Amino acid sequence: MVKILEKERALFVRFIKYALTYRKSWLTVIMLEALISLLGLINPYLTKLVVDNAIGNKNLKVFIILALIGGSIFILSGLLSSWSSFLERYIKLKVNFDLNRDIFRRIQSFSLNWFQDKSTGEHMYKISYDVDRVTEFITFIPTRAVAIFPKLLVTLVIIFYFNWKISVLSLSLAPILYLPPYYFSRKMRLVWHALAENSQEIFKNLNEVFSHIQLIKSFGREAHAIHVYLKKLIVNIKISTKNQRLEIVGGFAASLSSKLVTGLIVFYGGYQVIKGQMTLGTLTAIMVYLSQLISLQGQIAMFFQDSVSGFVSCERIAKILNEEDRIRELPGARKADFKSYSISFDQVSFGYRKDKYIIKDLSFQIESGKHIALVGPSGCGKTTLLNLILRLYDPWHGQISIDGVDLKGLEINSLKQRIGVVLQEPFLWNDSIKNNICYGIESVSGAQVDEAARITGVDELVRNLPLGYDTVIGENACKISEGQKQRIAIARALIKSPRILIFDEAFSSLDSASENKILATIKDVYKDITIIIVSHRLSSLSKAEIIYYLKHPETIIIDSFKNLLLNDNEFPKVFVGQNEEF
């Protein structure tokens, strides 16, 4: 229990800093809530005066004065409550923005491996649901605490002032009121954890279904998709039912305890009035104060429940903020602007699991301005090498450098501005052709767009479209062909005028003639550019100046295409089944 409380305290301190950024508004809300609570304590006393002095003495003037005072307090409380509510919502919007900003920035700093270990739906659920829960928690819980617990204490003091015997009785019965909500909120902690995890699974499943809908329909797996989704919904219903069962039982226990406590106090208070030990007005005031205490019981129950569910979301968000799988930019990092863009690997080792190397103690150099092909059997680590050059990962051991400068000493964005990359999957946005081409650069002229489109043949596509470059290509570029997608992706890489250009199976949807034409034009326009091509296509490799054959995790052979065919018996196996002539 002590460890849990210490953990919750640390989480609260960590996240409450977001609300403290707006401390003036936040402290104003706390003061308003405290004032509203104090005003709420006046009316019960007015009730005593009405019963004993106005009604008891049949004094109309006193009755009207007290009624006007009570009405004024009611109106003032309403105005203050509206002001407090507005400020709370303002703070919530600001805090939600700040929390989303920090989490999204943190996520963007993670290595590619972090994203590959978790689903897109999981990330989206945490950003959408958990951030909202944390925002609610740190915005409202402190103000509720100020509104509830001081009022509880002051109310007990007032009752003690009126009648110490009833006050002692109330205190002795207090555990009956407040233990049920505390007990059941702690019981629901595990249920809320399970509910959050399963709801996240449902979100993840929906995301996968929508992103793979063409595959589902092509294989006729609609019924299976429905079955999987409904199965997850059923699990969610079971967990929600368990949660509702606890809420209902907890609510019944709270209601029963409040009725029991109220009945005992009313009985004892009535006894004192009959015996002449207390006036009817005093008993009436005490009962109004007790009704406030009982209503506070419901607020306290909600306070505990919201606190527990808030801590659950805080724990989930804290896991993201504590994650260390990040690509860090070192202080004093320099811009990637060199005379030579030679790439060196020096004893580099890397893997996706600690017990398995993809590459191990690998050393080689790619000369600046060369057109090279990186080849090897499937799964040998070709794409991994490219990702290391892009610094999507950092190597476990060794150094990767450009012109002798370690990539870790370069500004990350500056490095990526010097490298153009085209992947087998184009990853285009549901946006216009122009905006997709311009994605890799902040400001671009129409001439640059036209040039990149001309080199890649996108201009031929645009000429046949009514809206030209402003044509929106749909989600996953569903309105154009695979070859057209790859041309746009190549144009997107070229518009940055990169010094290093990477093609990872990027011509798979284009014929050899189109590929050769694009590469020849690139070499003509972008002088001294370093081109790295990963491909299993014979025609692609035969046009390269030199081949880098990644044979094993520790072995890379650098030679001409013809020499590798003649001297390495394993090299031709990479192309088994291809019938291209070159």
Summary of the structure (lengths in Angstrom):
residues: 582
radius of gyration: 35.1
end to end distance: 73.2
largest distance: 118.8
contacts: 1793
relative contact order: 0.08
helix: 67%
strand: 11%
